[in-house]
Amino acid sequence: MNHDAALAPLEQACRALDAAVRALPEERFLAPLRGWSARDIVAHLIGWNRHMIEASRSILSGETPAHYADAPDGYRNLNAAHAAAHSSLSRDELLRELEGSLLELTTLVQSLPPEEIDDSHGVLHYSGRPATVGDIIRSLAQDYRDHKAEIDELGLASSSGEPAASS
């Protein structure tokens, strides 16, 4: 797989999420929806961008990514740590850090020979299938799309005058 084909969906999903976050009124940015605010979502994605850099390096070295250890708990420990680490940042600071962490990941991927993107180096995902950098990118892009939909819900709740549902 070539670099552009691998990265374009992730970069597009990040731009869409950034626009959705910027469109939220400040009170909706901080309001929870099913337990997470938009701030929490952005913090989560910053953390995952960084974990995916580490995971990519692990896979390329033939090693199992460390974050797989938290998979049985639904990554609750990692996600809580990401939210806590970024709780004092403003929206603009968070979005700059999101952009920077994504740039770090895309720079790593662009530095790889194209054939490395879909090579598992013998590493298995915790589900049992081969783990690849390409899978990491596709999974992260889907995470961005899913969270963008949640942020859109926050914005719709604001425009309808109804409070957002929370858990």
N, C-alpha and C positions, 0 to 999 in steps of 0.2 A: 504494500500500500504506500502511496506517496504521501509526503508530509501535508500537502494542501488538502487532500481528500480526508486524511485522518483528523486534521485540526479544524477545518472549516465549520463542521457542525458544533463543536465545542465553542469556538470563538463567536459564532452566531448566537448560540444560546446564552453566552455571557453578556453579549451586547443587549439582548432582549431583556434579560434579568436586570441589568443596570438601568435601562430605561424605565422599567416597571418600578424599581425602587425609587428612582428620582421623581417619578410622578406621584408618589404617595404623599399626602399631607403628613406633617411631622407627627401628629398624634396617631396616625395609622402606622407609621414606621415603627413606633414603640409598642403598639397594641398587639397582644397575642391572638393567634388564630390556631386552635388545636394545640395550644401550649407554646408555640414559637412565634416570636415577633419577626418582622422583616429584618431587624437588626440581628436577631439570633440566626436567621437563615444566611445572611451575608457572612457572619462570623463562622458559621458551619462550613460554608463554601471556601472561605480563606483557608481554614484548617485542612479541608479535604484537598485543595490544590496542593498544599505542602505535603500532605501524606502521599499523594499520588506521585510527587517527585521522588520521594523516598521509595515508594513501592516500585516505580519504574526502574530505579537504580538496582533495587533488590532483584527484580526479575531478570534484568540484564546481566546480573552477576550469578544467576542460577540459584538465588536464595528466595525463600518464602517471605513475602512482605510482612513486617511486624504487626501492621494493623489488623491482620486476619485474626489475631488472638482475641480481639474485641467483638468479632462477628457473632458469637453465640448470644451476646447481650444486645444485639442490634446496634452496636457501636455507641451505646448510651454513654459510656465513659469518655470516649473521644469527643463526641458531640458536646457533652457538658463542659469539657475542658476548653473547647473552641469558643463557646459562648462566654465563658468566664474570662478568657484571655482577652476578649475584645469588648467587654461590656462598657468600658469608659470611652470608647471612640465615637466620634460623630459620624453621621451618615457619609459625609464627604471623605473623612479619613478611612472609613471602612471600605468605601468603593475604590479609593486609591489603592488600598492594600489588596483588595480583591483583584484589581487589574494587575498589580505588581506580582502577586502570587501566580496568577494565570500566565503572565509573561515568563516567569521562571520555568513553569512547566512546558510552555510551548517552545521556549528556547532549547530546553533539554531534548524535546522530541525532534525539533528541526536539526539538531546536531547528530542525530542517529542516521546510520545508513537505512534507507527505506525498508530493507528486508528485516531489520530488527524490530520494526513496529509490531509485526504479527508473529514473532518468534517467542516461544514460551521458555526457551532455555531449560526445559525440563521441569519448570515450576508449575505446580497445580494450584488453582484457585481452591478455596476451602470447600466449594461445591463439588470438586473432583474434576472439573474440566481444566484444560490448559489455561494458564494466566499469561496475558500478553500486555504490552504497553498499549496496543490498539484497543484491547478490551477496557483498559483503564480509561482511556479517552472517551470511548463510547458510553461507558457507565457514568462518567462524570458529566458528560453532555446531557444525558437523560436526567440526572439529578438537578442540573440547572433548569431544565424545562419543567420538571415537576415542581420545583420551588418557585419558579416564575408564575405558574398557575396559582399557587397559594398566595403569592403577593398580589396577583390580579384580584383574587377574592377579597383581600384586605381593601383594595381600592374600590371595588364594587360596593362593599359594605359601607364605605365612607360616602360614596356618591348617592347611595340610596337613603342615607340618613339612619340606617339601621346599624346597631352595633354588630361587630364581627363575632361569630361564635367562638367560644374558647372551651378548652377541656379542663 
